[in-house]
Amino acid sequence: MNKYSKPLLIIEDIENPQVIYDLYVQVVDNDEDANYVVDEWFNVFAKDFRGRDISNRAVYDTSLVNYTKPGDYPVEVSVMDDNLNMSVVSFTIHVLTIKEIKRIEKGYSIGRKKGKKNIMLSNKLFYFTLGIFIFGIIIFTYFDTF
């Protein structure tokens, strides 16, 4: 690794330390009086290219999370090292619906609809970019022959 390498950034679920890259926090909706402390849900570990701990530099913003409205709210955690290299990792805060709360209270698990739309969008973006690249090569080759 060199000084241009991105810092290592890992988010770890406090309740299940093995789950580190796909944190999905569930909270109850309509709980206007609750004081959620997001720091109690996960740990952040960050190191620069030298292996120095820079976890205290990690920042995130949960101001857009509406704990009273059910839904998925992505939260990005970012860290920057001394050489201005930055890493970003995201996790999701899922505010439960009343139906989901009742299912959990009865002992059922709730199905997670994890970002299929996001995965499909990134696949489309990849193939679009690849298509433009190949098209560019074809055009360049065509005009280069003359």
C-alpha positions as CSV (number, residue, x, y, z in Angstrom):
1,M,0.0,0.0,0.0
2,N,1.1,3.5,-0.7
3,K,0.1,7.0,0.5
4,Y,-2.5,7.1,-2.3
5,S,-4.3,4.0,-1.0
6,K,-7.8,4.4,0.4
7,P,-8.1,4.0,4.1
8,L,-9.5,0.7,5.4
9,L,-13.0,1.4,6.7
10,I,-15.2,-1.3,8.4
11,I,-18.5,-1.0,10.1
12,E,-19.3,-3.7,12.6
13,D,-22.7,-4.5,14.1
14,I,-22.3,-4.5,17.9
15,E,-24.8,-7.3,18.4
16,N,-23.4,-9.5,15.7
17,P,-19.7,-8.8,15.2
18,Q,-19.4,-11.2,12.3
19,V,-21.7,-9.0,10.1
20,I,-19.4,-6.2,9.1
21,Y,-20.2,-5.0,5.6
22,D,-23.9,-5.2,5.5
23,L,-25.2,-3.5,8.6
24,Y,-29.0,-3.2,8.7
25,V,-30.5,-1.6,11.8
26,Q,-34.2,-2.0,12.6
27,V,-36.0,0.5,14.7
28,V,-39.6,0.9,15.8
29,D,-41.7,3.6,14.1
30,N,-44.1,6.1,15.7
31,D,-41.7,6.4,18.6
32,E,-41.4,10.2,18.7
33,D,-40.1,10.3,22.3
34,A,-37.3,7.8,21.8
35,N,-33.8,9.1,21.9
36,Y,-31.9,6.8,19.5
37,V,-28.1,6.8,20.0
38,V,-26.8,5.5,16.7
39,D,-23.3,5.1,18.2
40,E,-24.6,2.2,20.3
41,W,-25.6,0.2,17.2
42,F,-22.2,-0.2,15.5
43,N,-18.5,0.2,15.8
44,V,-16.3,1.9,13.2
45,F,-12.8,0.7,12.5
46,A,-10.5,2.7,10.2
47,K,-6.8,2.5,9.4
48,D,-4.7,4.5,7.0
49,F,-2.1,3.0,4.6
50,R,0.5,2.8,7.3
51,G,-1.9,0.8,9.5
52,R,-2.5,3.7,12.0
53,D,-5.9,3.8,13.6
54,I,-7.9,6.7,12.3
55,S,-11.3,5.5,13.6
56,N,-11.8,8.7,15.5
57,R,-11.9,10.6,12.1
58,A,-15.0,8.7,10.9
59,V,-18.0,10.9,10.3
60,Y,-21.7,10.2,9.5
61,D,-24.9,12.1,9.4
62,T,-28.3,10.6,10.5
63,S,-30.2,13.8,10.3
64,L,-32.3,12.6,7.4
65,V,-33.5,9.5,9.2
66,N,-37.1,9.9,10.2
67,Y,-37.7,7.6,13.1
68,T,-41.4,8.2,13.0
69,K,-41.9,7.1,9.3
70,P,-41.4,3.5,8.2
71,G,-38.8,3.0,5.5
72,D,-35.2,2.4,4.7
73,Y,-32.7,5.2,5.4
74,P,-29.2,4.9,4.0
75,V,-26.4,6.3,6.1
76,E,-22.9,6.9,4.8
77,V,-19.9,6.7,7.0
78,S,-16.7,8.3,5.7
79,V,-13.1,8.7,6.8
80,M,-10.2,10.7,5.4
81,D,-6.6,10.2,6.1
82,D,-3.7,12.7,6.2
83,N,-3.2,12.4,2.4
84,L,-6.8,13.3,1.7
85,N,-7.7,9.7,0.7
86,M,-11.2,8.9,1.6
87,S,-13.3,5.8,2.1
88,V,-17.1,5.6,2.3
89,V,-19.2,2.7,3.6
90,S,-22.9,2.8,4.0
91,F,-25.5,1.0,6.1
92,T,-29.3,1.1,6.3
93,I,-31.5,2.1,9.2
94,H,-34.9,0.4,8.7
95,V,-37.8,1.9,10.5
96,L,-40.3,-0.8,11.1
97,T,-44.0,-0.7,10.0
98,I,-46.7,-1.6,12.5
99,K,-47.2,-4.8,10.5
100,E,-43.5,-5.7,10.8
101,I,-43.6,-5.0,14.6
102,K,-46.6,-7.3,15.0
103,R,-44.8,-10.1,13.1
104,I,-41.7,-9.7,15.2
105,E,-43.8,-9.7,18.4
106,K,-45.3,-13.0,17.3
107,G,-41.9,-14.5,16.8
108,Y,-41.7,-14.3,13.0
109,S,-38.8,-12.8,11.1
110,I,-39.4,-10.1,8.6
111,G,-38.3,-10.3,5.0
112,R,-35.6,-7.9,4.1
113,K,-35.9,-6.3,0.7
114,K,-32.3,-5.2,0.5
115,G,-31.5,-2.9,-2.3
116,K,-32.5,-5.0,-5.3
117,K,-33.2,-1.7,-7.1
118,N,-29.7,-0.4,-6.2
119,I,-28.0,-3.6,-7.4
120,M,-29.9,-3.5,-10.6
121,L,-29.1,0.2,-11.1
122,S,-25.4,-0.4,-10.5
123,N,-25.5,-3.4,-13.0
124,K,-27.2,-1.2,-15.6
125,L,-24.7,1.6,-15.0
126,F,-21.8,-0.9,-15.4
127,Y,-23.1,-2.3,-18.7
128,F,-24.0,1.2,-20.0
129,T,-20.4,2.3,-19.2
130,L,-19.0,-0.8,-20.8
131,G,-21.1,-0.3,-23.9
132,I,-19.9,3.3,-24.3
133,F,-16.3,2.1,-23.9
134,I,-16.7,-0.6,-26.5
135,F,-18.5,1.9,-28.8
136,G,-15.6,4.3,-28.4
137,I,-13.0,1.7,-29.2
138,I,-15.0,0.7,-32.4
139,I,-15.3,4.4,-33.5
140,F,-11.6,5.0,-32.7
141,T,-10.6,1.9,-34.7
142,Y,-12.8,2.9,-37.6
143,F,-11.4,6.4,-37.9
144,D,-7.9,5.2,-37.2
145,T,-8.0,3.0,-40.4
146,F,-8.4,6.1,-42.6
